[in-house]
Amino acid sequence: MLNGTEDEEKWLAEGIAGIQHNAFYMHRALDSNNLREALKYSAQMLSELRTSKLSPHKYYELYMRAFDELKRLELFFKDDSKHGVSVVDLYELVQHAGNILPRLYLLCTVGSIYIKSKEAPAKEVLKDLVEMCRGVQHPIRGLFLRSYLAQISRDKLPDIGSEYEGDADTVMDAVDFVLQNFTEMNKLWVRMQHQGPGGVREKREKERSELQDLVGKNLHVLSQIEGVDLEMYKETVLPRVLEQVVNCKDDLAQYYLMDCIIQVFPDEYHLQTLETLLGACPQLQPTVDVKTVLSRLMDRLSNYAASSADVLPEFLQVEAFSKLSNAIGKVIEAQLDMPAVGAITLYVSLLTFTLRVHPDRLDHVDQVLGACVKKLSNIPKLEDSRAMKQVVALLSAPLEKYNDIVTALTLSNYPRVMDHLDIGTNKLMAMVIIQSIMKNNSCISTADKVEVLFKLIKGLIKDIDGADVDELEEEDFKEEQNSVARLIHMLYNDEPEEMLKIICIVRKHTMVGGPKRLPFTVSSLVFSALRLLRQLQGQEGDIVGEEASMTPNKIFQLLTQIIESLSAVPSPELALRLYLQCAEAANGCDIEHVAYEFFTQAFLLYEEEIADSKAQVTAIHLIIGTLQRMNVFGVENRDTLTHKATGYSARLLKKADQCRAVYACSHLFWVDDQDGIKDGERVLLCLKRALRIANAAQQMANVARGSGGPVSLFVEILNKYIYFFEKGNKQITSSAIQGLIELINTEMQSDSTNPDSVADAFLASTLRYIQFQKQKGGVMGEKFESIKL
């Protein structure tokens, strides 16, 4: 027993065999110019199309076989010298075929020749054919028959400029013919849904989808008629097509035909008939995918607006935005069960439309966002991922259009839409906003806009209820927080008062970020405040006295509070660095007590919080380097701080680290740029102490490993001696340098010293430098002359 597919293949094969068999005899009749036999076998051939056993797809194969044979038959009918019968008589003769379906195919074929002969007006023949085709009411057979009629008549319509053009009303006759054929085909197509048992509805829908292009082809023909101008389209074509669409009450037909109308007719026609077209949308069946129809319409109109600036006045004239907005509102109200993604998709299309057509109308943009907020407010929680993506598209559109977040910050409904995003998507959108600011180098310059901006990116700067920071990948978290840190640097205003407000707003939002976020944001916040200090220094005449509304002291107080927040992390190394930065800033403002306080805080952190030996080495060198650059301190304060620095240097864990920190302290007593800080004796004391520590390191290496340690420390100290010797420190003599060189040579030649190519190269380079200075001559040459290499 055959299954359904095998049955259909068998029936198709039988039908094709029947067509081939009768076509063979038809060809013999044509070759012998026997009209009667040709009509007989052609009618029998076309009778194969009477089958009801094939699906639309298989029926189409059978139809195309017959169609190819009809083209050959048409060539025979055209040449009356072969069959000796006039086209008028032939038109009558084929109407005597036994069965109605073959009769109508033959009638359409001869009717095509009849129109071409111009022995009768085209409109009369076309009217006769379209009426006759009503005789076939079987949906599939009727659709293919009328499709054949549309095919053979499309180049014979009485159109403007056509050879079949008659009086002034002929264009209307052509339109009437196509519309009538379209209407009848649509009725047949819709009727298919009621055929067969109810259990095969899905199969019928699939079959109907396969046939939809046969119906839509009529609308394409309509759009190609030259005589259909805007007036005729507006008054006749569109109303009649929409009447058929609405009245058929079939969701598949309504969706397809609305889409056809949008795709085949010109954009300018849609624009001028927008109200009529949109008026049909709420009348469609509730199951019709109206959102896609409207979205495609808006996309076409958007592209039309983008094609030329000359068409934009037309959009304003017809109030396109207002009409589209109202239509979308009505559709959403009418379709209460429309999913959220559908409604938001409509708003995305409307927003895209208004951004292209009216980019200067921010009120329109805000209106669309507001409508979306209203829709989202009726949804307890947005969980559909597709809807979420559409919300992101909605929020991204203004950023992409204006390339400026400042514009988006003026939209009151923008943050309200973001509130409806889930935690992950909210963060994603916040990153999009920050990336837009970075890409376009946007500067946010007012406190109000900074407030709105930080509300938008709140997902990145604090834990939203229900979020788990631990779930986030460490790299992703760092990327997010580094983006926020970069953003803080983009906030700037030339007016110190406004800049201080901005800093306070940023501090308010970032201080609640939790211990994991603070190390990223505090640094940027501190440097923004330090930039404000430099602004104030450039406006010295405006900040005289402590009574001014903003003074450096007040900013330093704010900086202290910001850095102290790091104690919750804790992050002592970062806090120490920031205290030293602030100390340098206080030095620039010439405020000694503030600078001293910052150093005090740095030393306290060093003593109490920094326990790691490597971190201590880094910290002490930072302290020494910063202190060396300070010129604000009096003798007493400077001595206290330098004493602390040298003391901590000598107490580092490793001897090598001690040695390097101690010789670095020598620079605290000799600063070229400052008068009075050239204490040669204390420089020499530091260097001698460093030398003793290096000796101790060498001896410890001997005891511990049985061999001496590297001599690189001695070479480094030699370089410090040479530096201060050049700078004119009278305590550093050529004999001291000579003695150190001899010490290094002795150590390097010692059997207990391990070979060290790096130290050897360093020493060789140092000795070459001394030789260079000796050869240079002049005062410096004389100083180095006594050193023997």
C-alpha positions in Angstrom: 0.0 0.0 0.0 1.4 3.4 -1.0 1.7 6.3 1.5 0.5 9.9 0.8 3.7 11.1 -0.8 4.1 8.1 -3.0 0.5 8.4 -4.1 1.0 12.0 -5.1 4.2 11.2 -7.1 2.2 8.5 -8.9 -0.7 10.8 -9.7 1.7 13.5 -10.9 3.5 11.0 -13.1 0.2 9.9 -14.6 -0.8 13.5 -15.2 2.5 14.3 -16.9 2.2 11.1 -19.0 -1.3 12.2 -20.1 -0.1 15.6 -21.1 2.8 14.2 -23.1 0.6 11.6 -24.8 -2.0 14.2 -25.9 0.7 16.8 -26.7 2.3 14.3 -29.1 -0.9 13.9 -31.1 -1.5 17.7 -30.9 1.9 18.3 -32.4 1.1 15.9 -35.3 -2.1 17.8 -35.9 -0.3 21.2 -35.8 2.3 19.9 -38.2 -0.4 18.9 -40.6 -2.4 22.1 -40.0 -5.4 20.1 -38.8 -7.2 22.6 -36.5 -10.0 20.3 -35.4 -7.6 17.6 -34.3 -5.3 20.1 -32.6 -8.3 21.5 -30.6 -9.4 17.9 -29.7 -6.0 16.8 -28.4 -5.2 20.1 -26.7 -8.5 19.9 -24.8 -7.7 16.4 -23.7 -4.2 17.5 -22.7 -5.7 20.3 -20.6 -8.2 17.9 -19.0 -5.2 16.6 -17.0 -5.4 19.9 -15.0 -8.8 18.9 -13.7 -7.2 16.7 -11.0 -7.9 17.3 -7.3 -5.4 14.8 -6.0 -2.2 17.0 -6.1 -0.9 19.5 -3.6 -0.2 23.0 -4.9 3.5 22.3 -5.3 2.9 19.2 -7.5 0.0 20.8 -9.4 2.4 23.6 -10.3 4.7 21.1 -12.0 1.8 19.7 -14.0 0.6 23.2 -14.9 4.0 24.3 -16.2 4.1 21.2 -18.5 0.7 22.3 -19.9 1.8 26.0 -20.1 4.8 25.1 -22.3 2.5 23.3 -24.7 0.0 26.2 -24.8 2.8 28.5 -26.0 3.3 26.3 -29.0 -0.5 26.1 -29.6 -0.6 29.9 -29.4 1.9 30.2 -32.2 -0.3 28.0 -34.4 -3.4 30.0 -33.6 -1.6 33.2 -34.6 -1.0 32.1 -38.2 -4.4 31.8 -39.8 -2.8 30.9 -43.1 -2.1 27.4 -41.5 -5.6 26.7 -40.2 -7.7 29.1 -42.4 -10.0 30.3 -39.6 -10.4 34.0 -38.6 -9.5 34.9 -35.0 -13.2 35.9 -34.4 -14.4 32.5 -35.5 -11.6 30.8 -33.6 -12.7 32.6 -30.5 -16.2 31.2 -31.0 -15.0 27.8 -31.9 -12.9 27.1 -28.8 -16.0 27.8 -26.6 -17.4 24.5 -27.8 -14.8 22.4 -25.9 -16.5 19.8 -23.8 -15.2 20.5 -20.4 -15.1 24.0 -18.8 -11.5 24.0 -17.6 -9.9 23.1 -21.0 -12.4 25.4 -22.7 -11.3 28.4 -20.5 -7.6 27.8 -21.0 -8.1 27.7 -24.8 -10.4 30.7 -24.6 -7.7 32.7 -22.7 -5.1 31.6 -25.3 -7.2 32.6 -28.3 -8.4 35.8 -26.4 -4.7 36.9 -26.2 -4.4 36.6 -30.0 -7.9 38.3 -30.4 -6.7 41.4 -28.4 -3.4 41.5 -30.4 -5.3 41.4 -33.7 -7.2 44.6 -32.5 -10.4 43.3 -34.2 -12.2 44.0 -30.9 -11.4 46.5 -28.1 -9.0 45.0 -25.5 -11.3 46.0 -22.7 -14.2 44.0 -24.1 -12.2 40.8 -24.5 -10.6 41.2 -21.1 -14.0 41.7 -19.5 -15.4 38.7 -21.2 -12.4 36.5 -20.1 -12.4 37.6 -16.5 -16.2 36.9 -16.3 -15.9 33.5 -18.0 -13.3 32.3 -15.6 -15.9 32.5 -12.8 -17.0 29.1 -14.2 -14.1 27.4 -12.3 -14.7 27.6 -8.5 -12.3 24.9 -7.4 -9.6 26.9 -5.4 -6.4 25.4 -6.9 -7.7 24.9 -10.4 -9.3 28.4 -10.4 -6.1 30.1 -9.0 -3.9 28.6 -11.7 -6.4 29.4 -14.5 -6.6 33.1 -13.4 -2.9 33.2 -13.0 -2.6 32.1 -16.6 -5.1 34.8 -17.6 -3.0 37.4 -15.7 0.2 36.1 -17.4 -1.1 36.2 -21.0 -2.8 39.6 -20.6 -0.2 41.7 -18.7 1.3 43.0 -21.9 -2.0 43.6 -23.5 -3.7 45.9 -21.0 -5.1 49.2 -22.4 -2.6 51.4 -20.6 -1.2 54.8 -21.4 1.4 54.5 -24.1 0.3 50.9 -24.9 -0.6 49.9 -28.4 -4.0 48.8 -27.1 -4.8 52.3 -25.6 -8.3 53.5 -26.5 -10.2 56.4 -25.1 -9.5 58.2 -21.9 -11.3 55.6 -19.8 -9.1 52.7 -20.9 -6.7 52.9 -18.0 -9.7 52.5 -15.7 -10.7 49.5 -17.7 -7.3 47.9 -17.2 -7.5 48.7 -13.5 -11.0 47.2 -13.3 -9.8 44.0 -15.0 -6.8 43.5 -12.7 -8.8 44.3 -9.6 -11.6 42.0 -10.6 -9.1 39.2 -11.3 -7.4 39.9 -8.0 -10.7 39.9 -6.0 -11.8 36.5 -7.5 -8.4 35.0 -6.9 -8.3 36.1 -3.3 -11.8 34.6 -2.7 -10.6 31.3 -4.1 -7.4 31.4 -2.0 -9.4 32.2 1.2 -11.9 29.5 0.5 -9.1 26.9 0.6 -9.0 27.1 4.4 -12.5 25.6 4.6 -11.7 22.6 2.5 -11.1 19.1 3.9 -11.3 17.9 7.5 -10.5 20.3 10.4 -7.5 18.2 11.5 -5.4 19.1 8.5 -5.5 22.9 9.1 -1.7 23.2 9.4 -1.2 21.3 6.1 -3.8 23.6 4.4 -2.0 26.7 5.7 1.2 25.4 4.2 -0.5 24.8 0.9 -2.0 28.3 0.9 1.4 29.8 1.6 2.7 28.1 -1.5 0.0 29.8 -3.6 0.2 33.3 -2.2 2.4 34.6 -4.9 -0.3 33.8 -7.5 -2.6 36.3 -5.8 0.0 38.9 -5.1 1.1 38.9 -8.7 -2.0 41.0 -9.5 -0.9 43.8 -7.2 2.4 43.8 -8.9 0.7 44.1 -12.3 -1.4 47.0 -10.9 1.8 48.8 -9.7 3.2 48.5 -13.2 0.3 50.2 -15.0 1.6 53.6 -16.2 -1.8 55.2 -16.0 -2.2 54.5 -12.3 -1.1 57.9 -11.0 -1.3 59.1 -7.4 -4.9 60.4 -7.8 -6.2 57.1 -9.2 -4.3 55.1 -6.6 -5.7 57.2 -3.8 -9.2 57.3 -5.0 -9.7 53.9 -6.6 -6.9 51.3 -6.4 -6.0 51.4 -2.7 -9.6 51.7 -1.3 -10.7 48.7 -3.4 -7.7 46.6 -2.6 -8.1 47.4 1.2 -11.8 46.7 1.0 -11.0 43.2 -0.2 -8.2 42.7 2.3 -10.4 43.7 5.3 -13.6 41.9 4.2 -11.9 38.6 3.5 -11.4 38.2 7.3 -8.6 35.7 6.9 -5.4 36.3 8.9 -3.0 34.7 6.4 -4.4 36.6 3.4 -4.6 39.9 5.3 -1.0 39.7 6.5 0.4 38.8 3.1 -1.6 41.3 1.1 -0.8 44.2 3.4 2.8 43.3 3.0 2.3 43.1 -0.8 0.8 46.6 -0.9 3.7 48.0 1.1 6.3 46.3 -1.1 5.0 46.8 -4.6 3.6 50.4 -4.7 5.9 53.5 -4.7 7.0 55.1 -1.4 5.5 58.5 -2.3 2.1 56.8 -2.8 2.3 55.3 0.7 3.2 58.7 2.1 0.2 60.5 0.5 -2.2 57.7 1.5 -0.8 57.0 4.9 -4.1 57.7 6.7 -6.1 55.3 4.5 -3.4 52.5 4.8 -3.1 52.9 8.5 -6.8 53.0 9.0 -7.1 49.4 7.8 -4.7 48.1 10.4 -7.0 48.1 13.4 -9.7 46.4 11.2 -7.5 43.3 10.6 -8.0 40.1 12.4 -6.5 40.0 15.9 -4.2 37.1 14.9 -2.6 39.1 12.1 1.1 40.1 12.7 0.4 43.8 12.4 3.6 44.8 14.1 5.6 43.4 11.2 3.4 45.1 8.6 3.8 48.4 10.3 7.5 47.9 10.9 8.0 47.3 7.2 6.0 50.3 6.3 8.0 52.5 8.6 11.3 51.0 7.4 10.3 51.8 3.8 9.3 55.3 4.6 12.5 55.8 6.7 14.6 54.7 3.7 12.6 57.0 1.5 13.3 59.9 3.8 17.0 59.0 3.9 17.2 58.8 0.1 16.9 62.6 -0.4 16.5 65.7 1.7 14.0 67.0 -0.9 11.3 64.6 0.2 11.4 65.6 3.9 8.9 68.5 3.5 6.3 66.0 2.3 6.6 64.1 5.6 6.0 67.3 7.5 3.1 68.2 5.3 1.2 64.9 5.8 2.1 64.8 9.5 3.5 61.3 9.1 4.9 60.9 12.6 1.6 61.8 14.2 -0.4 59.4 12.0 2.0 56.5 12.6 2.2 57.1 16.3 -1.6 57.1 16.6 -1.9 54.0 14.4 0.5 52.1 16.6 -1.3 53.2 19.7 -4.6 51.9 18.3 -3.1 48.6 17.2 -1.6 47.9 20.6 -4.8 48.8 22.4 -6.8 46.6 20.0 -4.5 43.6 20.4 -4.5 43.2 24.2 -2.6 39.9 24.0 0.2 41.3 21.8 3.5 40.1 23.4 5.8 42.8 24.7 8.4 42.1 22.0 5.8 43.0 19.3 4.9 46.3 20.9 8.5 47.3 21.5 9.5 46.3 17.9 6.8 48.8 16.7 8.3 51.5 18.9 11.8 50.7 17.6 10.6 51.1 14.0 8.8 54.4 14.9 11.9 55.7 16.7 14.0 54.8 13.7 11.5 56.6 11.4 11.4 59.8 13.5 15.2 59.9 13.9 15.6 59.7 10.1 12.8 62.1 9.2 12.7 64.5 12.1 16.2 64.2 13.8 15.7 67.7 15.3 12.5 66.8 17.0 13.7 65.5 20.4 10.1 65.8 21.7 9.1 63.1 19.1 11.9 60.8 20.3 10.9 61.3 24.0 7.3 60.7 23.1 8.2 57.3 21.6 10.3 56.4 24.7 7.4 57.5 26.9 4.9 55.3 25.0 7.3 52.4 25.5 7.5 53.1 29.2 3.7 53.1 29.4 3.6 49.6 27.7 6.4 48.2 29.9 4.8 49.5 33.1 1.9 47.1 32.5 4.3 44.2 32.5 5.3 43.0 36.0 8.8 41.8 34.9 10.3 41.8 31.4 11.8 38.3 31.0 11.5 37.8 27.2 15.1 37.9 25.9 13.8 39.0 22.4 11.9 41.9 24.0 15.0 42.8 26.0 17.1 43.0 22.8 14.5 45.3 21.3 14.6 47.6 24.3 18.4 47.8 23.9 17.9 48.6 20.2 15.4 51.3 21.2 17.9 52.9 23.7 20.8 52.6 21.3 19.1 54.3 18.4 19.4 57.9 19.7 23.1 57.3 20.7 23.9 56.1 17.2 22.0 58.9 15.5 23.2 61.9 17.5 26.7 60.4 18.4 26.3 62.4 21.6 25.1 61.1 24.9 24.4 64.7 26.0 21.4 64.7 23.7 20.1 61.5 25.1 20.5 62.9 28.6 17.9 65.6 27.8 15.3 62.9 27.1 13.2 62.5 30.3 12.0 59.0 29.4 15.4 57.6 28.6 16.3 56.5 32.1 12.7 55.3 32.7 13.0 52.9 29.8 16.4 51.6 31.2 14.7 50.9 34.6 12.8 48.1 32.9 15.9 46.2 31.8 17.1 43.2 33.8 20.4 43.5 35.7 22.6 42.0 33.0 21.1 44.0 30.1 21.2 47.1 32.2 24.9 46.7 32.6 25.2 46.0 28.9 23.4 49.2 28.0 25.4 51.2 30.5 28.6 49.9 28.7 27.1 51.0 25.4 26.5 54.5 26.8 30.1 54.8 28.1 31.6 53.4 24.9 29.5 56.0 23.0 30.9 58.8 25.2 34.5 57.5 24.6 34.1 57.0 20.9 32.7 60.5 20.3 34.9 62.1 22.9 31.8 63.7 24.5 32.4 66.0 27.5 29.6 66.0 30.1 29.8 69.5 31.5 26.9 70.1 33.8 26.0 68.7 37.2 22.4 68.0 36.2 23.5 65.9 33.2 26.1 64.0 35.3 23.3 63.2 37.7 21.2 61.7 34.9 24.1 59.9 33.4 25.1 58.2 36.7 21.5 57.1 37.2 21.6 55.5 33.7 24.8 53.5 34.5 23.9 52.6 38.1 24.2 49.0 37.2 27.9 49.4 36.9 28.6 51.6 39.9 26.6 49.8 42.6 25.0 46.4 43.3 21.4 46.4 42.0 19.0 44.4 44.2 19.3 40.8 43.3 22.7 41.1 41.6 25.6 39.0 42.6 29.0 40.5 41.9 30.7 37.2 42.5 28.9 35.7 39.5 30.7 38.1 37.2 33.9 37.0 35.6 36.9 38.9 37.1 38.1 40.2 33.7 34.6 41.4 32.8 34.2 43.2 36.1 37.6 44.9 35.7 36.6 46.0 32.2 33.4 47.5 33.5 35.0 49.4 36.3 37.9 50.6 34.2 35.2 52.0 31.8 33.6 53.9 34.7 37.0 55.2 35.7 37.6 56.5 32.2 34.2 58.0 32.1 34.9 60.1 35.2 37.8 61.8 33.3 35.3 62.8 30.6 33.3 65.0 33.1 34.6 68.5 33.0 33.6 72.1 33.3 35.7 75.3 33.0 33.8 76.8 35.9 35.3 75.6 39.3 31.9 75.9 41.1 30.2 73.7 38.5 33.1 71.3 38.5 33.0 70.9 42.3 29.2 70.0 42.0 30.1 67.4 39.4 32.8 65.9 41.6 30.3 65.8 44.6 27.7 64.0 42.5 30.2 61.5 41.2 31.4 60.9 44.8 27.8 60.4 46.0 27.2 57.7 43.4 30.5 55.9 43.5 31.0 55.8 47.3 28.1 53.3 47.5 29.8 51.0 45.0 31.2 48.6 47.6 34.8 47.6 48.4 35.4 45.8 45.1 34.6 48.9 43.0 36.2 51.6 45.0 39.8 51.0 44.0 38.8 51.6 40.4 36.7 54.8 40.9 38.4 56.5 43.7 41.6 57.1 41.7 39.7 58.8 38.9 37.7 60.9 41.4 40.9 62.0 43.2 42.6 63.1 39.9 39.4 65.0 38.9 39.6 66.9 42.1 43.3 67.6 41.6 42.5 68.9 38.1 40.0 71.3 39.8 42.9 72.5 42.1 44.9 73.3 39.0 42.0 75.3 37.7 41.9 77.3 40.9 45.6 77.9 40.8 45.0 79.4 37.3 42.3 81.8 38.8 44.3 83.0 41.9 42.6 86.4 41.9 39.2 84.8 42.4 40.0 82.6 45.5 41.5 85.0 48.0 40.8 84.3 51.6 39.1 81.5 53.5 35.7 83.1 53.1 35.5 82.3 49.4 32.8 79.8 48.4 35.5 77.4 47.3 39.1 77.2 48.4 42.0 74.7 48.0 41.6 73.8 51.7 38.0 72.7 51.1 39.0 70.6 48.1 41.8 69.0 50.2 39.3 68.1 52.8 37.1 66.5 50.2 40.2 64.6 48.9 41.0 63.3 52.4 37.4 62.0 52.7 37.5 60.3 49.3 40.9 58.5 50.0 39.8 57.5 53.5 36.9 55.5 51.9 39.6 53.0 50.7 40.1 51.9 54.2 36.9 49.8 53.7 38.6 47.8 50.9 41.4 47.8 52.3 43.8 49.1 49.6 46.7 50.7 51.5 49.2 50.8 48.6 46.7 52.7 46.4 45.7 55.0 49.3 49.4 55.8 49.9 50.0 56.7 46.3 46.9 59.0 46.3 48.1 60.7 49.6 51.4 61.4 47.9 49.7 62.8 44.8 47.7 65.1 47.1 50.8 66.1 49.0 52.4 67.2 45.7 49.2 69.2 44.9 49.4 70.9 48.3 53.0 71.7 47.5 51.9 73.4 44.3 49.3 75.4 46.3 52.0 76.3 48.9 50.0 75.0 51.8 52.6 73.4 54.2 50.3 72.0 56.9 48.1 70.2 54.4 51.1 68.7 52.6 52.5 67.5 55.9 49.2 66.0 56.9 49.1 64.0 53.6 52.7 62.7 54.3 51.7 61.8 57.8 48.8 59.7 56.5 51.2 58.0 54.0 53.7 57.1 56.7 50.9 55.8 58.9 49.7 53.5 56.1 53.3 52.4 55.6 53.7 51.5 59.2 50.4 50.0 60.0 48.9 48.5 56.7 51.7 47.6 54.3 53.3 44.4 55.5 54.5 42.8 52.2 58.2 43.4 51.7 57.9 44.1 48.0 55.1 46.5 48.6 57.2 48.2 51.3 60.1 48.7 48.8 57.8 50.3 46.2 56.2 52.5 48.9 59.4 53.8 50.4 60.8 54.7 47.0 57.5 56.5 46.2 57.8 58.4 49.5 61.4 59.4 48.8 60.7 60.5 45.3 57.7 62.6 46.3 59.5 64.1 49.3 62.5 65.0 47.1 60.2 67.2 44.9 58.7 69.1 47.8 59.7 72.7 48.4 56.9 73.8 50.7 58.3 72.5 54.0 60.2 74.4 56.6 63.4 73.0 58.0 61.8 71.3 61.0 59.0 69.6 59.0 61.4 68.5 56.3 63.9 67.1 58.8 61.2 65.1 60.5 60.0 63.6 57.2 63.4 62.9 55.8 64.5 61.3 59.1 61.4 59.0 58.9 62.1 58.1 55.3 65.8 57.2 56.0 64.8 55.3 59.1 62.2 53.2 57.2 64.7 52.7 54.4 67.3 51.1 56.7 64.7 48.8 58.2 63.6 47.0 55.0 63.8 43.2 55.1 66.5 42.5 52.4 69.9 44.1 52.6 69.9 44.9 48.9 66.6 46.8 49.3 68.0 48.6 52.3 71.1 49.7 50.4 69.1 51.0 47.4 66.6 52.9 49.6 69.3 54.5 51.7 71.3 55.7 48.8 68.1 57.0 47.3 67.6 59.1 50.5 70.8 61.0 49.6 68.7 62.9 47.1 66.6 64.3 49.9 69.6 66.4 51.1 70.7 67.7 47.7 68.1 69.3 45.4 69.4 71.3 42.5 66.2 73.4 42.0 66.1 74.7 45.6 68.4 77.1 47.5 69.5 75.9 50.9 68.9 72.2 50.4 72.5 71.2 49.6 73.7 69.4 52.7 76.8 67.6 51.4 77.6 66.0 54.7 74.3 64.2 55.1 74.5 63.1 51.4 77.9 61.6 52.3 76.5 60.0 55.4 73.7 58.3 53.4 76.2 57.0 50.8 78.6 55.7 53.5 75.7 54.0 55.2 74.6 52.4 51.9 78.2 51.2 51.4 78.2 49.6 54.9 75.0 47.8 54.1 76.4 46.6 50.8 79.5 45.3 52.6 77.2 43.6 55.1 75.2 42.0 52.3 78.5 40.7 50.8 79.6 39.2 54.1 76.2 37.6 54.6 76.5 36.0 51.2 79.9 34.7 52.1 78.6 33.1 55.3 75.4 31.7 53.9 76.6 30.4 50.5 80.4 30.3 50.8 80.7 32.8 48.0 80.4 36.6 47.7 77.2 38.2 46.4 77.1 40.3 43.3 79.0 43.6 43.3 76.2 45.5 41.4 75.3 47.3 44.7 78.8 48.8 44.8 78.6 49.9 41.2 75.2 51.5 41.9 76.7 53.4 44.9 79.7 54.4 42.7 77.3 56.0 40.3 75.7 58.0 43.1 79.2 59.2 44.2 79.9 60.3 40.6 76.5 62.1 40.4 77.1 64.2 43.5 80.7 64.7 42.6 79.6 66.3 39.3 76.9 68.4 41.1 79.7 70.0 43.2 79.2 68.3 46.6 82.6 69.1 48.2 82.2 66.2 50.6 82.4 63.7 47.7 86.1 63.7 46.7 88.0 62.1 43.8 89.9 60.0 46.3 86.6 58.6 47.7 85.6 57.6 44.1 89.1 56.2 43.5 88.9 54.1 46.7 85.4 52.8 45.7 86.7 51.8 42.2 89.6 49.9 43.8 87.2 48.2 46.2 85.0 47.0 43.4 88.0 45.7 41.4 89.2 43.8 44.4 85.8 42.3 45.0 85.4 41.3 41.4 88.8 39.6 41.4 88.1 37.7 44.6 87.8 34.0 44.2 84.7 34.0 46.4 82.8 36.4 44.0 80.4 34.8 41.5 80.8 36.0 37.9 78.1 38.6 37.0 78.0 39.7 33.4 75.4 42.5 34.1 77.6 44.0 36.9 80.6 43.7 34.7 78.8 45.6 31.9 77.5 48.2 34.3 81.0 48.8 35.7 82.6 49.0 32.3 80.0 51.6 31.2 80.6 53.6 34.4 84.4 53.6 33.8 83.9 54.7 30.2 81.9 57.6 31.4 84.6 58.7 33.8 87.1 58.4 30.9 84.8 60.5 28.7 84.7 63.3 31.3 88.5 63.2 31.7 88.9 63.6 28.0 86.3 66.3 27.7 88.6 68.8 29.4 87.5 72.1 31.0 86.5 72.4 34.6 84.8 69.0 34.7 87.8 67.4 33.1 90.1 68.8 35.7 87.8 67.4 38.5 88.0 63.9 37.0 91.7 64.0 36.1 92.9 62.8 39.4 90.8 59.6 39.2 93.0 56.7 38.0 91.3 53.9 36.1 
